[in-house]
Amino acid sequence: MIDTNVLIPLEPSSPGQVEELMEPATRLVRAIEEAGYQLFIHPAMKVDVERDRDEGRRQLRELLLGKYLPLPAPPLVPTSWDEVLGSPELHSNDWVDHQLLAAVRANAVGVLVTEDLRIHRKAKRVGLKERVATVGEALAMVQGLRDKFARPPPAVEFTFAHDVEAEDPFLDSLRGDYPPFSDWFRKCQMEHRRCWVVRGHGRHLAALCLIKEEEGVLALKGRTLKLCTFKVAPEHQGRRLGELLLKSVFEHVSTRIRSCHWSPAFTLLEMACGRRTYAGL
């Protein structure tokens, strides 16, 4: 989640408003997208924008706020913070600061990115120092996580759904088992979902594992890895391609997903042996 002092450099309202922080902030947003994370703004940030006395600039920034995902159901500030941080006046600067920190405390977001040193000091006082970062610190953090993508085993390629030919005969059985498959797979391609593939002759698929990373699935906290499609072509079964795909999944989980992962109800052994295919989530 970014603070208003990071949002403003990202969205200058005129050439004269371009700030030194714009370049690293832009790189941060791009790195977050490339790493597959979501970027939020807190609804309370609207209060910051409304304080701008320049009516034209205020209206423009209010429109620009709509480009960013608002944090859903923002958590309340704990009453215990009144003794530590004080009880600020409604809609004051301190009030907004506490709303942002409360979202971090409740794990509604992983990290708050701000250049406001006051917020950094407050975060230290309530035990959140490690989860409040400057733009530079956050950029280094995200780039480090992005570089942790596990290297797949030989012959296994970690790619995107749009790198898979939608008309590949490999997918015919999935279309037969799941009639909406073609429309669903097109959606996966447009969402740039990640997948592991093993290719046979002519780049036709021999095995495929298509994934989706989510938040809060089945009331579980943290990031969750869903195996949406898992298949080994019949003519390639018995060559341990399913095991190679699963090894890639587990290595990915160990470096990217800290909380938990889940798969369909059938066993991973059945998946590895190629006796099950699953698609459509």
N, C-alpha and C positions, 0 to 999 in steps of 0.2 A: 504494500500500500504506500502511495506517495503523499506527501504533505503538500500544502498549497505553495510553499516556497520552492518546490520542485516542479509543480504543475505550471506555474507562471513562466519559467524559462522555456518549458516545452511548447508553450502556446503564446508567443509574443503577439501583441495586438498591433504592432507597427514595427518598421525596420529599426526605429530608435529604441525599441524595447528588447532587442536581442541582447542576451546576457552571456557572459563567459560560461555559465553553467549549462547553456543550451546544448553544447556539443556532447559533454559526458552524459547528460540526462537523456539525450536522444539515443546514445549508444546503450544506455541502461535499458530503456524500453525495448530496443531491438533484441538485446541479449535475453531479456525476460521472455519475449515471444519465441525466440529460437529455442530456448530451453524448455518450452512447454508450460510455463507458469502463467498464472492470471495476475493481471494488474488491476488493483481496486483504488477507488477514492472513497473517502468517508463522506456520508451525506452532510455531516456537520461542516465540511469545508465550504459549503454554500454560504455559510455565515461569513467566512473570511472574504469571499468575493463580494458579498453584498455591502461590505464596508467601503468599497472603492467609491470615492466621490465623483470620479469621472464617469458620467452616466453611459456614454458610448462604449467605453472600455469595459465597464461593468456588464453591460448587456451582452457584449461579445464573449466575455469570459463565462458568463452564465450559459451561453449556447455551447461553448467549447467543453464545458463540464459534461455535456451529454455524450461526448465521444468515449468516455471512460465508464467502466463498470462500477456502479455504486455498490458498496458493501451491503449485502442484505441483512436485515434484522440486526443492526448494530447493538452490541452488548452494552449494558448499563455500567456506569462507573461505580466500582465498589465503594460503599459508604466508609469502609476502613481507610480509604485514601484521604478522607477529610483531615485526619490527624497528621498525615504525612505531607500532603501536598496543599492542604487548605481546601476551602469550599468556595470556588469562584462564582462570580455573578453569571447568570444565564447568558449565553451567547458572547461572553467575553473571550479574549485570546486564550486565557488559561482554561476556560471551559472547553474550548475546541481542542486544546492540547490534551486534556484529560480524556476526551472522547476517543481520540486516536490511540492513546496508550491503553485504554480499556479494551479496544479491539485486539491489540497485541496480547494482552494478559489472558483474554478468553480464547486465544488461539483461532480467532476468526481470520487472522492473517498471520503469515509467518514472520514478516519483517516490516517495520515502518521505516521509510526512507525520508529523511528530513535534514535540512541544513540548519535548523533552529537549535542552537546550543542549549537553550533553556529546556527544550524537550529532552535532549540527551541527559542533562543533569537530573531531570525529573525521573527519567527511565532508570537511572542508577539508583535513585532513592526507593523505587518500588520493585527493584530486582529484575528489571527488563533491559539492562544495559546492553547485553549481547544481542538483543533483537531490535535495536534501533540503530540505524546506520546512516552515514552520509552517502551521497551519490557515489563518490569514489569507492567507499567501502562496499556498498551494495553491488557495484559493477564488478569488483574483484570477486565477491562472493558468488554471484551468478555465473560468471565466466568459469570459476573453479568447478561449480556443479555441472556446467555444460561440458566441461572437459572430462568429466567422470563417466561419460557414456562407455559402457563396457564394450570391449572389442569382441565381436562375435567369433565363434570358432571358424576355422577354414571352411570355405564353401557356403557359409551362411552370410547373407548380406542384410544389413540393417538399413532399411530404406523407407520410402513413403508409399502410401496406398496408390498415389497417382503415378508411381513408377511401375505399377502392375497393369498389364494390358487387360482391360475389362472383358474382352472377348476371348481370353485365353481358355481353351477347352478344359483346363484344370478346374475352372469355376463352374462348369456345366452341372455337376452333381449338386453343388450348393444352390444353384438356381432351381433345380428340380425339387430339392428338399424344402426350400424356403422361397416361395414365389416372389416376395418383394425384394429378393436379394439384389437384383440389378439396380433398383432405385436406392437401396440402402448402401450398396458399395459405391455408387456415384457420390452419395453424401459423404462417405468416408474419404474419398479422394479429394473432395472440395474442402474438407476439414483438415487435410494434410495429416491424417493419422499415420502413425509409425507401424512398421511391420518388419518381421524377419522373413526372408525368402531363401529357398534353395532352388536354383534354376537347373533345368535339364538342357536338352538340345534346343537350339534356336531361341534361347532365353525363355522357353516355356517353363512354367512353374513345376517344380517337383514337390515342394512343400511350402506351406505358408502358415504364419502365425501373426494375426492382426490384433493390435492392442489398442486400449483406450485408457488414459489416466484420468481419474476422477477424484472428487473430494466428497467425503461424507456419505459414501455408499453404505446402505444397510445400517445407518447410524454409527458407522465406524469412523473414528477420528483420523485425520491425516489423509495423505494421498493413497489412492487405491488403484491397483493395476487390474484391469479386466481383460481376459483373453476372449476377444469377440469372435474370432474365427481361427480354427486350428485344423489343418488337414495335411496329410501326406498322400500323394497320388498312389493309387493301387500298384502301378507298375514299379514304383520306387520303394514300396514297403519292404521291410526286412534289411534295410541298409542303415538303420539307426538314425535316419533323418529326423524323426520325431524327438529322439533324445538330444540331438544337436540343437533343435529349436528350443526345447525346454531348458537346456543349459544356458542358452542365450537369455531366456526369460529370467532365470534365477540370478544370473550375473547382473542383469539390468536392475532387478529388484534390490540386490545387495548394494548397488551404488546410487540408485535414484529414489527408491521408495523406502522410507524409514519405518512406516507403521505396519502395513499388512497388505496382503494381496489375496485374491480369491479366483477360483475358476469354476466352470460348470460342475454339476454334481457328479458327473462320471469321473472315474479315477484318472490321475495323470499317467498311470501305466497304460491304460487303454488308449490315451491320447498318443503316447510315445510309440506304441505299437501300430498306430495308424488305424485302429479299428473304430475310431469315432471321428466325426467331423461336427463342427458346431459353428453356426454363423447367425448373425442378425441382431446383435446387441449394439 
